[in-house]
Amino acid sequence: MKRLELKFIDEQDKTVTIALDSPKEPVDAVAINNAMDQILAQQAIYSSNGNLVSKKGARIVERHVTDINI
């Protein structure tokens, strides 16, 4: 399963990650950047350490699980 992680910095200089499962592919870096700008501009999300103040980055994380028969 793939997950899009949006990483921000909050008022206490802590990293805040917003994770979205099964992102649309191919990933559009411009759209992601614009969405992150909108989240910051609208102060749409805050953490226990205050508002989000800047972007740190974004990434796709893919997880593979293999069961082991025992």
N, C-alpha and C positions, 0 to 999 in steps of 0.2 A: 504494500500500500504506500502511496506517495502522500506527502503532506507538505503544504507550503507554510513556511514559518516566516512571519514578519517580526523583525526585532527592532525595538525602540529603546530609548534611554528615558528614564523618568526624572523627576525633580531631585531625587536623591542619588543620581548617577548610577542607578541600578538598571540592568537589562530586563526588559519586559518582552515576552514572546507571545504572539498571537498565532495559533496554529489552525490551519484550515485543511481538512481532509479532502483528498481527491481533487486537486486543482485542475482546471481546464488546461489542456496542452494543445499546442506548444505554449509555454509560458511567455507572456508578453511583459517584458521588463518595464516598458514605458507605462503600461496600465498599472502595474504593481506600484511603481514609484508614485504615480498620480494618486492612487488609492491611499497610500501611506501619507502623502501630503494632505489629503482631505481628512484623514483620521486626526492628524495633528492640528490642522486649522480649525476643525469643529470641536476639538477637545472631546471627541466621541467616546474615548476610553480613558480610564484612569486606573492607576494601581494603588496599592496600599501605601506607596511612597509618594503619592501625588500624581499630577498630570504627566502625560508623556510630553517630552520637550524636543526630541530629535530622533531621526532615523539612525539605526545602527547597521541594518542590512536586511536582506531577505535571502532565503535559500529553500531548495527542494530537498526534502529528506525522504529517502526510500528505505523501507524496512522489509527484510526478507526473513521469514521464519521457517525453519526446517525441523519437523518433529523427529525425534530419535526414538525408535522402538526399543524398549527395554523389557 
